[in-house]
């Protein structure tokens, strides 16, 4: 792994000043600044790239612009099943079969002749139009008659209609979707040059967590372990096995320092309780705290540290919705930069109902958008330990300190599974 760009990192760190050792509220980073720091760290490191076969590129990001390797279409083709004709009609029907897709070039078509042609077939030289089958009639003398006006070039896709060889089809940073794969194949590609996905290790902390069955005897189900890996993959990461460490400082230290990932994600243990081991482990590992607490609710004890010049740790709070807040605040912009993804265009929407705010901190509140509505509706069950609201949400509203009134326009954060409908609230 290569070292990050020092100037870019130092510029990001200047936003938050010297790192703090304890997540004291008065030293916490404002929410917007924390996201900027994480995003700049993600883009400061030189991007790793690789070439992969088309079948392996889905979900990646283009590392370079996608330029056409051929004209599209590469020859004049029929847009419809019907008849290729030359000159004015009626036309003498050529004997000897039809022009089919995938066959070699056919002889020129003299004026006054017609020949059957299939969709996608190469149009014979000198043909002037294609008449759809339902718009033509053959008579008993072997002549074809048009039942509608025929215009020059109708239903012929001319060579290069979509693009010419060398045209830029998509810019670098474009996510590789199924449609992008189809376009790349049509444009002549067998493989794509993509950004290598950042590698992420997930460490779930807490002796109280169960992996199966019902809660009992003070034990609760681990809600974050099943949620984090697919969420991080949706952000463009290559996620290894989720490991459960419990409340063991030595095991946490070994897992953190022994990780070969680009980003280590931990859950819980970021506050200052008797079994909150993340801060002591980071100090022991010689890590640099870049963000130590964020002025956001839920999730204010989140943190971002640098373990090595090319390895970061994002410490998420243990409460589920607080962890989601940490994902969107720190992990998402960091991973987006490391994955070479472009930042989505920010958008805003009015809230139907008033939303209570924190006196000093930003709040992230799950919202949904009713079908056909031009506003979003704040959801209940938005406490730090709750997932019921976020499970039903389309996004999260960014509520400024002091709250928002009904009709106020707020910034909306997409959830990763809703990112394909960018701007769905506009």
C-alpha positions in Angstrom: 0.0 0.0 0.0 1.2 3.5 -0.8 1.4 6.4 1.6 -1.4 9.0 1.5 -0.8 12.4 0.1 0.6 14.3 3.1 -0.6 17.7 2.0 -4.2 16.5 1.6 -4.2 14.8 5.0 -2.7 17.8 6.8 -5.3 20.0 5.2 -8.0 17.7 6.5 -6.5 17.6 10.0 -6.3 21.3 10.1 -10.1 21.4 10.2 -10.3 19.7 13.6 -7.0 20.9 15.3 -4.9 18.7 17.6 -6.4 15.3 18.4 -8.2 14.8 21.7 -7.7 11.8 23.9 -11.2 11.8 25.4 -14.5 12.3 23.7 -15.4 15.4 25.7 -18.3 17.2 24.2 -16.6 20.6 24.1 -13.8 19.1 22.0 -16.1 17.2 19.7 -16.0 18.0 16.0 -19.0 19.7 14.3 -20.9 17.2 12.2 -20.3 18.8 8.8 -16.6 19.2 9.5 -16.2 15.6 10.6 -17.7 14.5 7.2 -15.3 16.7 5.4 -12.3 15.3 7.3 -13.3 11.8 6.5 -13.9 12.5 2.8 -10.6 14.3 2.4 -8.7 11.4 4.1 -10.4 9.0 1.6 -9.3 11.0 -1.4 -5.8 11.8 -0.1 -4.4 8.3 -0.7 -3.4 7.4 -4.2 -6.0 5.2 -5.7 -5.2 1.5 -6.3 -6.7 0.1 -9.6 -6.9 -3.2 -11.4 -8.3 -4.6 -14.6 -11.1 -7.1 -14.2 -13.2 -9.1 -16.6 -16.7 -7.7 -17.3 -18.3 -10.4 -15.2 -16.3 -9.4 -12.2 -16.7 -5.6 -12.5 -20.3 -5.2 -11.2 -20.4 -2.8 -8.3 -17.0 -1.4 -8.9 -16.0 2.1 -10.1 -14.4 3.1 -13.4 -10.8 4.1 -12.8 -10.6 5.8 -16.2 -13.1 7.2 -18.7 -14.9 4.6 -20.8 -14.2 5.4 -24.4 -15.8 3.6 -27.3 -13.6 1.1 -29.1 -15.8 1.0 -32.1 -18.6 2.9 -33.8 -22.1 2.1 -32.4 -23.7 0.6 -34.4 -20.6 -0.5 -36.3 -22.6 -0.7 -39.6 -26.0 0.4 -40.8 -28.6 -1.8 -39.2 -32.3 -2.4 -39.5 -34.3 -1.1 -36.5 -37.3 -3.3 -37.4 -38.4 -6.5 -38.9 -39.7 -5.7 -42.4 -38.5 -4.8 -45.9 -35.3 -3.0 -47.0 -36.2 -1.0 -50.1 -34.3 1.1 -52.6 -35.8 4.1 -54.3 -39.5 4.8 -54.8 -42.1 2.0 -54.8 -43.7 -0.2 -55.6 -40.7 -2.5 -55.4 -40.0 -5.8 -57.0 -39.4 -8.4 -54.3 -35.9 -9.9 -54.5 -35.9 -13.7 -54.6 -33.5 -15.8 -52.6 -34.4 -15.3 -48.9 -34.1 -12.7 -46.2 -31.3 -10.6 -44.8 -30.7 -11.8 -41.3 -28.7 -10.5 -38.3 -25.2 -11.9 -37.9 -24.8 -12.6 -41.6 -22.2 -11.1 -43.9 -22.8 -8.1 -46.1 -25.4 -8.7 -48.8 -25.3 -7.5 -52.4 -26.3 -3.9 -53.2 -30.0 -3.3 -53.6 -30.9 -1.7 -57.0 -33.5 1.0 -57.2 -37.0 -0.5 -57.3 -36.2 -3.7 -55.4 -37.1 -4.9 -51.9 -35.8 -7.7 -49.7 -37.0 -9.0 -46.4 -34.8 -8.0 -43.4 -34.6 -8.8 -39.7 -34.1 -6.4 -36.8 -30.3 -5.9 -36.3 -29.4 -7.2 -39.7 -26.9 -5.3 -41.9 -28.8 -3.0 -44.3 -27.8 -3.8 -47.9 -25.8 -1.2 -49.7 -27.9 1.4 -51.6 -31.0 0.6 -49.6 -32.9 3.9 -48.8 -35.4 2.8 -46.1 -36.8 0.0 -44.1 -40.6 -0.6 -44.1 -42.1 -2.3 -41.1 -43.8 -5.6 -41.9 -47.2 -4.3 -40.8 -46.9 -1.2 -43.0 -46.3 -3.1 -46.3 -48.3 -5.5 -48.6 -47.0 -7.9 -51.2 -49.3 -8.5 -54.3 -49.7 -11.5 -56.5 -47.2 -10.2 -59.0 -44.3 -10.2 -56.6 -44.4 -6.4 -55.9 -44.3 -4.7 -52.5 -46.6 -1.8 -51.8 -46.1 0.6 -48.8 -49.3 1.4 -46.9 -47.8 4.5 -45.4 -45.5 7.3 -46.6 -41.9 6.1 -46.8 -39.2 8.6 -45.8 -35.5 8.3 -46.7 -33.6 6.5 -44.0 -36.6 5.5 -41.9 -36.0 2.6 -39.4 -32.4 2.4 -40.4 -29.9 2.9 -37.5 -26.9 4.5 -39.3 -23.3 3.5 -38.4 -22.1 5.6 -35.5 -25.6 6.8 -34.5 -24.9 6.2 -30.8 -21.2 7.0 -30.8 -18.0 7.1 -32.8 -14.9 5.2 -32.0 -12.9 7.2 -29.4 -16.0 9.0 -28.0 -16.0 9.2 -24.2 -19.1 7.3 -23.0 -18.8 7.6 -19.3 -16.4 9.5 -17.0 -14.0 8.0 -14.4 -15.7 7.5 -11.1 -18.9 6.1 -12.6 -20.2 3.1 -10.6 -20.4 -0.1 -12.7 -24.0 -1.0 -13.0 -25.6 -3.7 -15.1 -26.3 -1.1 -17.8 -22.7 0.1 -17.7 -21.6 -3.6 -18.3 -23.9 -3.8 -21.3 -22.6 -0.5 -22.7 -19.0 -1.6 -22.2 -19.6 -4.9 -24.0 -21.4 -3.2 -26.9 -18.5 -0.7 -27.1 -16.0 -3.6 -27.5 -14.6 -4.2 -24.0 -13.7 -7.6 -22.5 -12.5 -6.1 -19.2 -12.7 -2.8 -17.3 -10.1 -0.7 -15.5 -11.7 -0.3 -12.1 -10.7 1.1 -8.7 -9.8 -1.6 -6.2 -12.3 -1.8 -3.5 -11.1 -0.8 0.0 -10.7 -3.7 2.3 -12.6 -3.5 5.6 -12.4 -5.6 8.8 -15.4 -5.4 11.1 -14.8 -6.0 14.9 -18.0 -6.3 17.0 -17.3 -5.6 20.7 -19.4 -6.5 23.8 -19.7 -9.5 26.1 -23.5 -9.0 26.2 -24.1 -9.9 22.6 -25.9 -13.1 21.4 -25.6 -14.3 17.8 -28.7 -16.5 17.9 -31.9 -17.0 19.9 -33.9 -14.7 22.1 -32.4 -12.3 24.6 -32.1 -13.7 28.1 -30.2 -13.2 31.4 -29.0 -9.7 30.5 -27.8 -10.8 27.1 -29.1 -9.1 23.9 -29.0 -10.0 20.2 -26.2 -8.5 18.2 -28.0 -6.2 15.7 -24.8 -4.7 14.2 -23.0 -7.8 13.1 -25.6 -8.9 10.5 -26.1 -5.3 9.4 -22.6 -3.8 9.0 -21.1 -6.1 6.3 -23.8 -5.7 3.7 -24.1 -2.0 4.5 -20.4 -1.5 4.0 -20.5 -3.5 0.7 -23.2 -1.2 -0.5 -20.7 1.6 0.2 -18.2 0.0 -2.2 -16.1 -2.0 0.3 -14.7 -5.5 0.2 -15.6 -6.8 3.7 -13.8 -9.7 5.4 -15.3 -11.9 8.0 -17.1 -10.1 10.9 -15.2 -10.9 14.1 -16.7 -10.8 17.6 -14.1 -9.7 20.1 -16.2 -9.2 23.3 -14.9 -6.8 25.9 -11.3 -8.0 25.7 -8.7 -5.3 25.4 -5.8 -7.6 24.5 -7.9 -9.4 21.8 -9.0 -6.0 20.5 -5.4 -4.8 20.4 -4.2 -7.9 18.5 -7.1 -7.7 16.0 -6.5 -4.0 15.3 -2.8 -4.1 15.0 -2.9 -7.4 13.1 -5.4 -6.2 10.5 -4.3 -5.9 6.9 -7.4 -4.0 5.9 -7.5 -0.4 4.7 -10.2 0.4 7.3 -11.1 -1.3 10.6 -14.6 -0.8 11.8 -15.3 -1.3 15.5 -18.7 -1.3 17.3 -19.0 -0.1 20.8 -16.4 0.7 23.4 -15.8 4.3 22.2 -17.0 6.1 25.4 -15.1 6.1 28.7 -16.8 3.3 30.7 -14.9 0.4 32.5 -15.0 -1.9 29.4 -14.7 0.8 26.7 -11.3 -0.3 25.4 -11.1 1.5 22.0 -9.3 4.6 23.2 -6.7 2.8 25.3 -6.0 0.4 22.5 -5.5 3.2 20.0 -3.1 4.9 22.4 -1.2 1.7 22.9 -1.1 1.1 19.1 0.3 4.6 18.6 -2.7 5.6 16.5 -3.5 9.2 15.7 -7.0 10.4 16.6 -8.3 12.6 13.8 -11.9 12.9 14.9 -12.7 12.1 18.6 -16.4 12.7 19.1 -18.8 14.4 16.8 -21.5 17.0 17.7 -24.3 14.8 16.4 -27.1 12.8 18.0 -27.3 9.9 18.1 -23.7 8.8 17.8 -21.6 11.5 19.4 -18.9 9.1 20.8 -17.9 8.0 17.3 -14.2 8.4 16.3 -11.8 8.2 13.4 -8.2 7.3 13.8 -5.2 6.6 11.7 -3.4 3.3 12.6 -0.7 3.5 9.9 -0.1 5.9 7.0 -2.5 3.8 4.9 -4.9 2.3 7.5 -7.8 3.9 9.3 -10.1 2.9 12.1 -13.7 4.1 12.4 -15.1 3.5 15.9 -18.9 3.3 15.9 -21.0 3.6 19.1 -22.6 0.3 20.2 -26.2 1.5 20.0 -27.6 0.5 16.6 -29.0 3.8 15.4 -26.0 5.6 16.8 -23.8 3.2 14.8 -25.8 4.1 11.7 -25.1 7.7 12.4 -21.4 6.9 12.6 -21.5 5.0 9.3 -23.1 7.9 7.5 -20.9 10.6 9.2 -17.4 9.0 9.0 -17.4 5.6 7.3 -19.4 6.6 4.2 -17.3 9.6 3.1 -14.0 7.8 4.0 -14.9 4.7 2.0 -16.4 6.7 -0.9 -13.0 8.4 -1.3 -11.0 5.2 -1.0 -13.3 3.5 -3.5 -13.0 6.3 -6.1 -16.7 7.1 -6.0 -18.0 10.6 -6.7 -19.8 12.4 -3.9 -23.6 12.5 -4.6 -25.2 15.8 -5.2 -26.7 17.1 -2.0 -30.4 17.6 -2.0 -32.9 19.0 0.4 -36.6 18.5 1.2 -39.2 20.0 3.4 -40.3 18.1 6.5 -44.0 17.7 7.0 -43.8 17.8 10.8 -41.7 19.7 13.3 -38.6 17.9 14.6 -37.2 18.4 18.1 -33.5 19.3 18.0 -30.6 19.0 20.4 -29.6 22.3 22.0 -26.0 22.2 20.7 -25.6 19.2 18.3 -26.9 18.2 14.9 -29.5 15.4 14.9 -30.0 12.7 12.2 -33.6 11.6 12.1 -35.0 8.8 9.9 -37.6 10.1 7.4 -39.7 8.6 4.7 -41.3 10.1 1.6 -44.9 9.2 1.0 -45.7 8.2 -2.6 -46.2 11.3 -4.7 -45.5 13.7 -1.9 -43.1 16.6 -2.2 -42.1 16.4 1.5 -40.6 13.9 3.9 -42.1 12.6 7.1 -40.0 12.2 10.3 -40.3 8.7 11.7 -40.8 7.6 15.3 -38.6 5.1 17.0 -35.5 7.2 16.4 -33.7 6.7 19.7 -30.0 5.7 19.8 -30.8 2.0 20.5 -33.7 1.7 18.0 -33.6 0.3 14.4 -37.4 0.3 13.8 -37.3 3.8 12.3 -34.3 3.4 10.1 -35.6 0.0 8.8 -38.6 1.9 7.3 -36.7 5.0 6.2 -35.8 6.3 2.8 -33.1 8.6 4.3 -32.1 10.7 7.2 -32.9 14.4 7.7 -30.1 16.5 9.0 -31.7 18.6 11.8 -29.7 21.6 13.0 -29.2 22.5 16.7 -32.5 23.7 18.1 -34.7 21.7 15.8 -36.8 22.3 12.7 -40.4 23.5 12.2 -43.0 22.0 9.9 -42.2 23.0 6.4 -38.5 23.7 7.0 -36.2 22.5 4.2 -33.5 20.2 5.5 -30.6 18.3 4.0 -31.4 14.6 3.3 -28.8 11.8 3.5 -29.4 8.8 1.3 -29.3 5.3 2.6 -27.0 3.2 0.4 -29.8 1.0 -0.9 -31.6 4.2 -1.9 -28.6 5.8 -3.6 -29.6 4.5 -7.0 -32.6 6.9 -6.8 -30.4 9.9 -6.2 -32.5 13.0 -5.8 -35.6 11.0 -5.0 -36.7 13.7 -2.6 -36.5 16.5 -5.1 
